Amino acid sequence: MRRVLAILALILGTCSSFAQKYEIIDEYRYQLRNDEAILTSNETWKYTGDIVVPSKVKASDGKSYKVTGIDDRCFQNCKTVTSVTLPSTISKIGQYCFADCEQMKSVNIPSAVKTISQYTFSNCRSLTSIEIPSGVTRLGEYCFSGCSGIASIKIPAAVTEIAQGCFAGTGLTSIEIPSSISRLPGYCFERCKNLRSIRIPSTVTLIGDWCFYGCSSLTAIDIPRHVPHLGSSCFSGCSSLKSIEIPPYVEYIQDYCFKNCEGLESITIPSSVTSIGGNCFENCTSLTTVNNKSFIKYLPGNCFKNCTSLITINVPSTVTLFGEYCFDGCTSLEHISIPSSVNTIGKNCFSNSGLKNIAIPKSITSLSHGCFQGCSQLVNVDIPSSVTSIGYACFSGCTSLEAIAIPSSVTSIEGCIFKNCSNLKDVSLPSTLSTITYESFSGCSSLERIVIPSSITNLSNEAFKGCTKLSHIEFPSSITSIGVSCFSNCVSLTSLEFPSSFTIFGSRCFENCTNLESLVIPASVENLGQGSFYHCYNIKTVRFLGKVPKINESDLVKTASLYVPKDYLQDYKKAIGNKYPKIYAWTGDAEHPLCEVPSIAYSDGNLLFACNTPGAQVHYSVSSADIVTDALADDGQVSLVAAYDISAYATAEHYEKSDSEYATIYWLPTNDGSSTGIKQTETRGIMVSSHGNVISVNGLDEGETISLYTIDGKLIGNAKASGGMASCTVTEPIVVVKIGELSIKITIR
């Protein structure tokens, strides 16, 4: 029992020696344990003003305690603390201790302190200087980060470790790293925008990721010889750095290492380098020369993107791959020699560059998406027979490219391949192509002719849209369909003839081909497509070779003359006669088609004839019921109709005679409604013609209105004259046309 009691007493004594309590003494809160006091944060209020920490405090138990430390986060976010004085008895300052004390202008670190903990002085923006005691051996993570007022700081020789982000975002202008340091870890001097110089000793063997990121005032730096690799984004954003020597022992240059070094003018990559990371020199806009002595295998993605001053770069023969966007935006790069070792050129590799000529080695089998897109100065491209496919928009926007030959090895090209190549005049397409994809030649405004290879069965959407000089298209017998808006806005096309294999017109496929005059539609076509020839206002003749296809109201201009097989004439008139009044039988063959039916117009006392068939001559007849010879007047009175009946047809060499066109000129009084004879000074000629179900009246005053009625007086419709003519669609076989107070009875032909 005595032994048990002795052990219990010992345990209670031990617990008593480790017992701790918290007490507020002179407005400061302390943790009390044994004979020591640790200053802690006040849970009731924030510390403020000038802080003076005593070396010892007397607690309520009457005992004195030595103040030996500052607890974690003790003054964190005490934004009104202006200064802190610490006693020499302090040997430990906790992490985040003074973090975000934005108005603190001074603080001392006692000599007994050996470690500056993580984030200890983080974001103390008003702090302009601080002295690190000579006995300190470690500077913790981000311990001075955000101290933007500190312009200089001396690192004692005893310090053996500088942790990650230690000086990030400080106001340092210069700093010397002691030889006791072997590593500069990640983010160490990140965003030290005022840092102009730094001395790094030869003992340093590591420069970590983002170490000098955003040090925009840094003009020079000596990298120690024994650093094996440069970390990711290590010097990114060092925009004042004009030159840098990479030591001959560096093996790896990581991603983004020199990105946005806008002042960097030249760089030599030593032979020791075996790998360069992506985006490594991106946006180095002053870089003119890259002397590449390395044995790298890859030029990674975005490696030299937007190096707008780059003129010269030598690519080692060990390189097998050019990555995506590798030279994108290198507007001064006019020439580059691609070694035969390269077997892959990545997406948009040379897009928007200044290349004028490019020879693609035979080791390349595919040209990727956008590879040369936007190379506005590219004049000549040599594509070898090893290439089998060309990617989307590969040459899109190459506005200086005038001619290109696609080798027979190519079996597929993706969309927009030559889109907006505005100077492209000559294209040679191989017979191995299986399709011409969407927007392939869209906007090639200088292309005058195109021969579609016999291997093509389909032309995709907008393939030749906006080829404004395209006047000749040679369709193969294999073609079966044309996609949506395929040839829209090809304003130089004047005639089109499709092969007998053709079956499908995509909607609006020839929309706005405003100079198109004649069409031949094969018998295989079943549907003309919605708006296929919409806004093709100058189409005059359309020759159909088969049965009635589906034709929508907006497919063809209504004034066009439609020539159809004689056996299907009534079918066409029944199906579309109410929309297209000029439908005629075509009795000729392909060698001797019918002449186009001539048009008849009347103006200023003159008959005007026109025919769109080349070399056509118009034959006409004029008759009138008023003209008789040796007639007998039974009662001494004769009624005159005051009208001329006109008919006309056309003939031309190698064409059969056209069908006849008919019109009637009525002589009407100009002053009143009474008919008192025909005198030129008192009458005017009004010409009336009918085509299918459309009545047309010529010779009207501008804006003059006509009205049409049935025989029993029901209004059919009104029409206002434009250009001297008004027209209206009717369904009645006989109608009455009323012009002012005058009425004319018309029989529909």
C-alpha positions in Angstrom: 0.0 0.0 0.0 2.8 2.4 0.9 4.4 1.7 -2.5 1.1 2.4 -4.3 0.7 5.7 -2.5 4.2 6.7 -3.4 3.6 6.1 -7.1 0.4 8.0 -7.0 2.1 11.0 -5.3 4.8 10.8 -8.0 2.2 10.9 -10.8 0.3 13.8 -9.2 3.5 15.7 -8.9 4.4 15.1 -12.5 0.9 16.2 -13.7 1.3 19.2 -11.5 4.6 20.1 -13.1 3.0 20.0 -16.6 -0.2 21.8 -15.6 -1.0 24.9 -17.6 -3.5 27.7 -17.3 -4.4 31.0 -19.2 -4.5 34.3 -17.5 -4.8 37.9 -18.7 -2.0 40.1 -17.2 -1.8 43.8 -18.0 -4.2 43.3 -20.9 -2.1 40.5 -22.5 -3.2 36.9 -22.4 -0.6 34.3 -21.4 -0.4 30.6 -21.2 1.3 29.8 -18.0 3.2 26.5 -17.4 5.9 25.7 -14.9 8.0 28.9 -14.7 7.3 30.0 -18.3 4.8 32.3 -20.0 3.7 32.1 -23.7 1.9 35.2 -25.1 -1.2 34.1 -26.9 -4.0 35.7 -28.9 -6.8 37.4 -26.9 -10.1 35.6 -27.5 -12.1 38.7 -26.4 -10.5 41.5 -28.4 -7.7 42.2 -30.8 -4.4 43.7 -29.7 -3.9 47.2 -30.9 -1.4 50.1 -31.0 2.3 49.8 -29.8 2.9 46.4 -28.2 5.7 46.0 -25.6 6.0 42.5 -24.3 7.7 42.2 -20.9 10.4 39.7 -20.1 8.5 38.3 -17.2 5.0 38.6 -15.7 3.5 38.1 -12.2 0.4 36.0 -12.2 -2.5 36.0 -9.7 -0.9 33.2 -7.8 1.9 35.7 -6.9 4.4 33.7 -8.9 6.6 35.3 -11.5 6.8 33.7 -15.0 9.5 34.2 -17.6 8.1 35.2 -21.1 9.8 32.8 -23.5 7.6 32.6 -26.6 4.8 34.0 -28.8 2.1 31.5 -29.6 0.8 30.6 -33.1 -1.5 33.3 -34.7 -1.0 35.5 -31.6 -1.3 38.8 -33.5 -2.8 37.5 -36.7 -5.2 40.0 -38.3 -4.5 42.7 -35.6 -4.7 45.3 -38.3 -4.3 48.3 -35.9 -1.1 47.1 -34.2 1.6 49.6 -35.2 4.8 48.2 -33.5 5.9 45.3 -31.5 8.9 45.1 -29.0 9.9 41.7 -27.9 12.2 40.9 -24.9 15.5 39.0 -25.3 13.9 36.1 -23.3 11.8 35.1 -26.4 13.2 32.0 -28.1 10.2 31.0 -30.2 7.8 32.9 -32.4 4.9 30.8 -33.6 3.5 30.4 -37.2 1.2 33.1 -38.6 2.2 35.1 -35.5 2.1 38.5 -37.1 0.3 37.6 -40.3 -1.8 40.4 -41.8 -0.7 43.1 -39.3 -1.0 45.6 -42.1 -0.1 48.7 -40.1 2.8 47.2 -38.1 5.9 49.3 -39.0 8.5 47.7 -36.8 9.2 44.5 -34.9 12.3 43.0 -33.5 13.3 39.4 -33.6 15.2 38.4 -30.3 18.6 36.7 -30.8 17.5 33.6 -29.1 15.1 32.8 -32.0 16.5 30.0 -34.3 13.6 29.5 -36.7 11.2 32.0 -38.4 8.1 29.9 -38.7 5.7 29.7 -41.7 3.7 32.8 -42.5 5.1 34.6 -39.4 5.2 38.1 -41.0 3.1 37.3 -44.0 1.3 40.5 -45.5 2.9 42.9 -43.0 2.7 45.6 -45.8 3.9 48.5 -43.6 7.0 46.8 -42.4 10.0 48.5 -44.1 12.9 46.7 -42.5 13.7 43.7 -40.3 16.8 42.2 -38.9 17.2 38.5 -38.8 19.4 37.4 -35.9 22.7 35.7 -36.8 21.6 32.5 -35.0 18.6 31.8 -37.2 19.0 28.6 -39.3 15.7 28.3 -41.1 13.3 30.7 -42.8 9.9 29.0 -43.0 7.3 28.8 -45.7 6.0 32.2 -46.8 7.4 33.8 -43.6 7.9 37.2 -45.2 5.5 36.9 -48.2 3.5 40.0 -49.0 5.8 42.3 -47.0 5.8 44.8 -49.9 7.5 47.5 -47.9 10.7 45.6 -47.3 13.3 46.7 -49.9 16.3 44.9 -48.5 17.0 42.1 -46.1 20.2 40.3 -45.0 20.2 36.6 -44.7 22.6 35.4 -42.0 25.3 32.9 -42.9 23.9 30.4 -40.4 20.7 30.0 -42.4 20.8 26.6 -44.2 17.2 26.5 -45.5 15.0 28.9 -47.2 11.5 27.4 -47.5 8.9 27.7 -50.2 7.5 31.2 -50.9 9.8 32.7 -48.2 10.1 36.2 -49.9 7.1 36.0 -52.4 5.5 39.4 -53.1 8.0 41.4 -51.0 9.4 44.8 -52.1 13.0 43.5 -52.3 15.2 45.3 -54.8 18.3 43.2 -54.3 19.4 40.2 -52.2 22.4 38.0 -51.6 22.0 34.4 -50.9 24.6 33.0 -48.5 26.7 30.0 -49.5 25.1 28.0 -46.7 22.1 27.6 -49.0 21.8 24.7 -51.5 18.2 25.1 -52.6 16.0 27.9 -53.8 12.6 26.2 -53.6 9.3 26.9 -55.4 7.8 30.4 -55.3 10.7 31.7 -53.2 10.8 35.2 -54.9 7.5 35.0 -56.7 6.1 38.4 -57.8 9.0 40.4 -56.3 8.3 43.1 -58.8 11.1 45.5 -57.6 13.8 42.9 -57.5 16.6 44.0 -59.9 19.5 41.8 -58.9 20.3 38.7 -56.9 23.5 36.9 -56.1 23.1 33.1 -56.1 26.1 31.1 -54.8 27.6 28.1 -56.6 26.4 25.9 -53.8 22.8 26.2 -55.0 21.8 23.0 -57.0 18.0 23.6 -57.3 15.9 26.5 -58.5 12.3 25.4 -57.9 9.0 26.0 -59.7 7.8 29.6 -59.9 11.0 30.7 -58.0 11.3 34.1 -59.8 7.9 34.2 -61.4 6.8 37.8 -62.1 10.1 39.5 -61.1 9.5 42.0 -63.8 12.4 44.3 -62.8 15.1 41.6 -62.8 17.6 42.4 -65.6 20.2 39.7 -65.1 20.8 36.5 -63.3 23.7 34.0 -63.1 22.5 30.5 -62.8 24.9 28.3 -60.8 26.7 25.7 -62.9 25.5 22.7 -61.1 21.7 23.3 -61.3 20.4 20.2 -63.2 17.0 21.6 -64.1 15.1 24.9 -64.2 11.7 24.6 -62.6 8.3 25.2 -64.1 7.5 28.9 -64.6 10.9 29.6 -62.9 11.6 32.9 -64.7 8.1 33.4 -66.2 7.1 37.1 -66.3 10.7 38.4 -65.9 10.0 40.9 -68.5 13.2 43.0 -68.1 15.5 40.0 -68.5 17.3 40.6 -71.7 19.7 37.7 -71.7 20.4 34.6 -69.7 23.1 31.9 -69.9 21.9 28.4 -69.3 24.8 26.4 -67.7 26.1 23.4 -69.6 24.9 21.0 -66.9 21.2 21.8 -67.1 19.3 18.8 -68.4 15.6 19.9 -68.1 13.9 23.2 -68.8 10.4 22.8 -67.4 7.1 24.1 -68.6 6.6 27.9 -68.8 10.1 28.5 -67.7 10.7 31.7 -69.6 7.1 32.5 -70.6 6.4 36.3 -70.9 10.1 37.2 -70.7 9.2 40.1 -73.1 12.7 41.6 -73.0 14.7 38.4 -73.7 16.5 38.9 -77.0 18.5 35.8 -77.5 19.2 32.5 -75.9 21.5 29.5 -76.3 20.2 26.1 -75.3 23.3 24.0 -74.4 23.9 20.4 -75.6 23.3 19.1 -72.0 19.6 19.8 -72.3 17.5 16.8 -73.2 14.0 18.1 -72.6 12.2 21.5 -73.0 8.7 21.9 -71.4 5.6 23.2 -73.0 5.1 27.0 -73.3 8.7 27.4 -72.4 9.4 30.6 -74.4 5.8 31.7 -75.0 5.3 35.5 -75.5 9.0 36.3 -75.5 8.2 39.0 -77.9 11.8 40.4 -78.2 13.4 37.0 -78.8 15.1 37.1 -82.2 17.5 34.2 -82.2 17.5 30.7 -80.6 20.8 28.9 -80.8 19.7 25.3 -80.1 22.7 23.0 -79.4 20.6 20.5 -77.5 19.7 16.9 -78.4 16.0 17.2 -77.6 13.5 14.9 -79.2 10.4 17.2 -79.0 9.6 20.8 -79.5 6.5 20.8 -77.2 3.2 22.6 -77.5 3.3 26.5 -77.4 7.0 26.4 -77.0 7.7 29.6 -79.0 4.1 30.8 -79.3 3.8 34.6 -80.0 7.6 35.1 -80.2 6.8 37.9 -82.6 10.4 38.9 -83.2 11.8 35.5 -83.8 13.7 35.3 -87.0 16.1 32.4 -86.7 16.0 29.1 -85.0 17.9 25.9 -85.7 16.1 22.7 -85.1 18.4 19.7 -84.1 18.2 16.6 -86.2 17.1 14.6 -83.1 13.7 16.3 -83.0 10.8 14.0 -84.1 7.8 16.1 -83.1 6.7 19.8 -83.4 4.0 20.3 -80.7 0.6 22.1 -80.9 0.9 25.9 -81.4 4.7 25.6 -81.2 5.4 28.6 -83.5 1.9 30.1 -83.5 2.0 33.9 -83.9 5.7 34.0 -84.8 5.0 36.8 -87.3 8.7 37.5 -88.1 9.6 33.9 -88.8 9.8 33.7 -92.6 11.6 30.4 -93.0 12.3 27.3 -91.0 14.1 24.1 -91.9 12.2 21.0 -90.7 14.6 18.1 -90.3 13.8 14.8 -91.9 13.6 13.2 -88.4 10.3 15.0 -87.7 7.3 12.8 -88.2 4.6 14.8 -86.5 3.6 18.5 -86.8 1.0 19.3 -84.2 -2.2 21.3 -84.4 -1.8 25.0 -85.3 2.0 24.5 -85.2 2.8 27.4 -87.6 -0.6 29.2 -87.5 -0.4 33.0 -87.8 3.3 32.9 -88.4 5.3 34.9 -91.0 6.3 31.9 -93.1 6.7 32.6 -96.8 7.8 29.2 -98.0 7.7 25.8 -96.4 9.1 22.4 -97.5 7.5 19.6 -95.6 9.8 16.6 -95.3 8.8 13.1 -96.6 8.7 11.8 -93.0 5.4 13.6 -92.5 2.2 11.6 -93.2 -0.4 14.0 -91.9 -0.8 17.8 -91.7 -2.8 18.5 -88.5 -5.7 20.8 -87.7 -4.9 24.5 -88.5 -1.2 23.7 -89.1 -0.6 26.8 -91.3 -3.9 28.7 -90.6 -3.6 32.5 -90.9 -0.1 32.4 -92.5 -0.9 35.5 -94.5 2.5 35.7 -96.2 2.7 32.1 -97.2 3.3 31.9 -101.0 4.6 28.4 -101.6 4.0 25.0 -100.0 5.6 21.8 -101.0 3.5 18.9 -99.9 5.2 15.5 -100.3 3.6 12.3 -101.6 4.0 10.8 -98.1 1.1 13.0 -96.8 -2.2 11.1 -96.8 -4.5 13.5 -94.8 -4.8 17.2 -94.3 -6.5 18.5 -91.2 -9.3 21.0 -90.5 -8.5 24.6 -91.6 -4.9 23.6 -92.3 -4.3 26.5 -94.8 -7.3 28.7 -93.9 -6.6 32.4 -94.2 -3.3 32.0 -96.2 -4.2 35.1 -98.2 -1.0 35.1 -100.3 -1.2 31.5 -101.4 -1.9 31.5 -105.2 -1.5 27.9 -106.2 -1.3 24.5 -104.5 -1.1 20.9 -105.6 -2.5 18.2 -103.4 -0.6 15.0 -104.0 -2.4 11.8 -105.1 -1.5 10.2 -101.8 -4.1 12.3 -100.0 -7.3 10.6 -99.5 -9.1 13.0 -97.1 -9.2 16.7 -96.4 -11.1 18.1 -93.5 -13.4 21.2 -93.4 -12.3 24.8 -94.1 -8.9 23.6 -95.4 -8.5 26.6 -97.8 -11.2 28.9 -96.3 -10.6 32.6 -97.1 -7.4 32.0 -99.1 -8.4 35.1 -101.1 -5.6 34.9 -103.7 -5.8 31.2 -104.4 -6.3 30.8 -108.2 -5.1 27.3 -109.0 -5.9 24.1 -107.1 -5.1 20.6 -108.3 -7.3 18.0 -106.6 -6.2 14.4 -106.8 -8.5 11.6 -108.0 -8.0 9.8 -104.7 -10.1 12.2 -102.7 -13.4 10.7 -101.4 -15.1 14.0 -100.5 -14.8 17.8 -100.4 -15.8 18.7 -97.0 -17.6 21.8 -95.5 -16.3 25.3 -96.3 -13.2 23.7 -97.9 -12.8 26.6 -100.4 -15.2 29.1 -98.9 -14.1 32.7 -99.4 -11.5 31.8 -102.1 -12.5 34.9 -104.0 -9.8 34.6 -106.7 -10.6 31.0 -107.7 -11.8 31.0 -111.3 -12.3 27.4 -112.1 -12.5 24.0 -110.4 -12.3 20.5 -111.7 -14.0 18.1 -109.3 -12.3 14.7 -109.4 -14.2 11.6 -110.5 -13.8 10.1 -107.0 -16.1 12.7 -105.5 -19.7 11.8 -105.0 -20.7 14.6 -102.7 -19.9 18.3 -102.2 -20.4 19.4 -98.6 -22.1 22.5 -97.1 -20.6 25.8 -98.1 -17.7 24.1 -99.9 -17.3 26.9 -102.4 -19.4 29.7 -100.8 -18.2 33.2 -101.7 -15.9 32.2 -104.6 -16.8 35.4 -106.4 -14.6 34.8 -109.5 -15.5 31.2 -110.0 -16.9 31.0 -113.5 -16.4 27.4 -114.5 -17.2 24.2 -112.6 -16.5 20.8 -114.1 -18.7 18.2 -112.4 -17.7 14.5 -112.8 -20.3 11.9 -113.7 -19.9 10.5 -110.2 -21.4 13.5 -108.4 -24.8 12.8 -106.8 -25.4 15.7 -104.4 -24.5 19.3 -103.5 -24.7 20.5 -99.9 -26.3 23.5 -98.3 -25.1 26.9 -99.6 -22.3 25.0 -101.5 -21.9 27.6 -104.2 -23.8 30.5 -102.7 -22.5 34.0 -103.7 -20.5 32.7 -106.6 -21.5 35.7 -108.6 -19.4 35.0 -111.7 -21.2 31.8 -112.6 -23.3 32.2 -115.8 -24.4 28.7 -116.7 -24.6 25.3 -115.1 -25.1 21.8 -116.4 -25.3 18.8 -114.1 -24.4 15.2 -114.9 -27.1 12.5 -115.2 -26.0 11.0 -111.8 -27.1 14.1 -109.9 -30.0 13.7 -107.5 -29.9 16.2 -104.7 -29.6 20.0 -104.4 -29.0 21.2 -100.9 -31.0 24.2 -99.8 -29.7 27.6 -101.0 -26.8 25.8 -102.8 -26.6 28.5 -105.5 -28.2 31.4 -103.6 -27.1 34.9 -104.8 -25.4 33.7 -107.9 -26.7 36.8 -109.4 -25.1 36.4 -112.9 -26.4 32.9 -113.5 -28.4 32.9 -116.7 -29.1 29.3 -117.7 -29.5 25.8 -116.1 -29.8 22.3 -117.3 -31.5 20.0 -114.7 -31.0 16.3 -115.3 -33.9 13.8 -115.2 -32.4 12.1 -112.1 -33.2 15.2 -109.9 -36.3 14.7 -107.7 -36.1 17.8 -105.5 -34.7 21.1 -106.5 -33.9 22.0 -102.8 -35.3 24.8 -100.7 -34.2 28.1 -102.2 -31.5 26.4 -104.4 -31.4 29.4 -106.8 -32.8 32.0 -104.4 -31.9 35.6 -105.5 -30.5 34.4 -108.8 -32.5 37.2 -110.5 -30.9 36.9 -113.9 -31.8 33.3 -114.7 -33.5 33.4 -118.0 -33.7 29.7 -119.1 -34.0 26.5 -117.3 -34.0 23.2 -119.3 -35.5 20.2 -117.5 -34.6 16.8 -118.9 -37.1 14.7 -117.0 -40.3 14.5 -115.0 -41.5 17.3 -112.6 -39.2 17.5 -109.6 -40.3 19.1 -106.4 -39.9 22.9 -106.9 -40.5 25.4 -104.1 -41.7 28.9 -104.8 -38.4 30.5 -103.9 -36.2 28.0 -105.9 -36.2 29.9 -109.2 -36.9 33.4 -110.3 -40.5 33.6 -111.6 -39.6 35.4 -114.8 -37.4 32.5 -116.1 -38.5 30.4 -119.1 -38.7 26.8 -118.2 -38.2 24.3 -121.0 -39.6 20.8 -120.3 -39.9 17.6 -122.2 -43.0 17.7 -124.5 -44.4 14.6 -122.9 -44.4 16.2 -119.5 -45.6 19.8 -120.5 -49.0 19.5 -118.9 -47.6 17.9 -115.8 -45.3 20.8 -115.3 -48.0 23.4 -115.9 -50.3 21.7 -113.5 -47.7 21.3 -110.8 -46.0 24.7 -111.0 -47.8 26.8 -113.6 -49.3 29.1 -111.0 -45.8 30.0 -109.8 -43.9 29.9 -113.0 -46.0 31.1 -116.0 -43.3 30.7 -118.8 -43.3 26.9 -119.3 -42.7 25.6 -122.8 -42.3 22.3 -124.5 -38.8 21.3 -125.4 -38.8 19.2 -128.5 -35.1 19.4 -129.5 -32.3 17.2 -128.3 -29.1 18.0 -126.5 -27.4 19.0 -129.8 -30.2 21.2 -131.1 -32.3 22.7 -128.2 -35.1 25.1 -128.6 -34.4 28.8 -128.9 -35.6 30.7 -125.9 -39.0 32.4 -126.3 -38.5 36.1 -127.0 -39.9 38.8 -124.8 -42.1 41.7 -126.1 -42.2 45.1 -124.5 -43.6 48.5 -125.5 -42.2 52.0 -124.7 -42.6 55.4 -126.3 -44.4 54.2 -129.4 -41.8 51.4 -130.0 -42.0 47.6 -129.8 -39.0 46.1 -128.1 -38.0 42.4 -128.7 -35.3 40.4 -126.8 -34.1 36.8 -126.7 -31.4 35.4 -124.5 -30.3 32.7 -127.0 -26.9 33.6 -128.5 -27.2 34.9 -132.0 -31.0 34.8 -132.0 -33.2 36.7 -134.4 -36.8 37.6 -133.6 -39.6 37.3 -136.1 -42.8 39.1 -135.4 -46.3 39.7 -136.8 -48.7 42.6 -136.1 -52.4 42.4 -136.9 -55.6 44.3 -136.0 -59.3 43.6 -136.5 -59.6 47.3 -137.5 -57.5 46.7 -140.7 -59.7 45.5 -143.6 -59.8 45.9 -147.3 -62.8 46.7 -149.5 -65.3 46.0 -146.6 -68.9 46.9 -146.9 -70.4 49.4 -144.4 -74.0 48.4 -144.2 -75.3 51.1 -142.0 -72.6 53.7 -142.6 -71.0 53.1 -139.1 -68.0 50.9 -138.1 -66.8 50.3 -134.5 -63.0 50.2 -134.0 -61.3 48.0 -131.3 -58.2 50.3 -131.3 -55.9 47.3 -130.6 -52.8 45.6 -132.2 -52.3 41.8 -131.8 -48.5 41.0 -131.8 -46.8 37.6 -132.0 -43.1 36.8 -132.1 -40.8 33.8 -132.2 -37.0 33.4 -132.3 -34.5 31.4 -134.4 -30.8 30.9 -134.1 -28.1 28.7 -135.7 -27.9 25.2 -134.0 -31.3 25.9 -132.2 -34.8 24.9 -133.2 -37.4 27.7 -133.6 -38.8 28.8 -130.3 -42.4 28.8 -129.2 -44.3 32.0 -129.9 -44.9 34.9 -127.5 -48.1 37.0 -127.7 -49.2 40.4 -126.6 -51.8 43.0 -127.5 -51.4 46.8 -127.6 -54.6 48.8 -126.8 -54.8 52.5 -127.7 -56.5 54.3 -124.9 -57.6 57.9 -124.5 -55.4 60.0 -122.3 -58.0 62.7 -121.3 -61.4 61.1 -120.8 -63.2 57.9 -121.1 -64.8 58.4 -124.5 -63.3 56.8 -127.6 -63.2 59.3 -130.5 -60.7 57.7 -132.8 -56.9 57.1 -132.7 -54.8 60.3 -132.6 -51.2 60.0 -131.2 -51.5 63.3 -129.3 -54.7 62.1 -127.5 -54.0 58.4 -126.9 -51.5 56.1 -125.3 -50.5 52.5 -126.0 -51.0 49.9 -123.3 -49.5 46.4 -124.0 -51.2 43.4 -122.3 -49.8 39.9 -122.3 -50.5 36.7 -120.4 -48.1 33.9 -119.3 -49.8 30.9 -117.7 -51.9 32.5 -115.0 -50.1 35.8 -114.9 -51.4 39.0 -116.5 -48.8 41.7 -117.3 -49.6 45.3 -118.4 -46.8 47.4 -119.9 -46.7 51.2 -120.7 -48.2 52.4 -117.4 -47.2 55.5 -115.6 -45.0 54.9 -112.5 -47.2 54.0 -109.5 -50.3 53.7 -111.7 -52.7 51.1 -110.3 -54.6 48.5 -112.3 -57.5 46.4 -111.0 -58.6 42.9 -112.3 -62.2 41.6 -112.1 -64.1 38.5 -113.1 -66.6 38.7 -115.9 -69.4 39.0 -113.2 -67.6 42.0 -111.6 -65.8 40.4 -108.6 -62.5 42.0 -107.7 -59.6 39.6 -108.2 -56.8 41.9 -107.2 -54.9 45.2 -107.6 -51.3 45.8 -108.8 -49.2 49.0 -108.8 -46.8 49.7 -111.7 -43.1 49.7 -111.2 -40.8 50.5 -114.1 -43.9 50.9 -116.3 -45.2 47.4 -115.7 -47.8 45.8 -113.3 -48.7 42.1 -113.1 -51.1 39.9 -111.2 -51.9 36.2 -110.9 -55.3 35.1 -111.9 -57.2 31.8 -112.1 -60.1 32.8 -114.4 -59.9 32.1 -118.1 -61.4 35.6 -118.9 -60.8 38.7 -116.9 -61.4 42.4 -117.1 -58.5 44.7 -116.6 -59.5 48.2 -115.4 -57.0 51.1 -115.9 -58.5 54.3 -114.4 -62.0 54.5 -115.9 -61.1 52.3 -118.8 -61.8 48.5 -119.0 -60.3 45.8 -121.2 -61.5 42.3 -121.5 -58.6 39.7 -121.7 -58.7 36.1 -122.6 -55.9 34.0 -121.0 -53.8 32.1 -123.5 
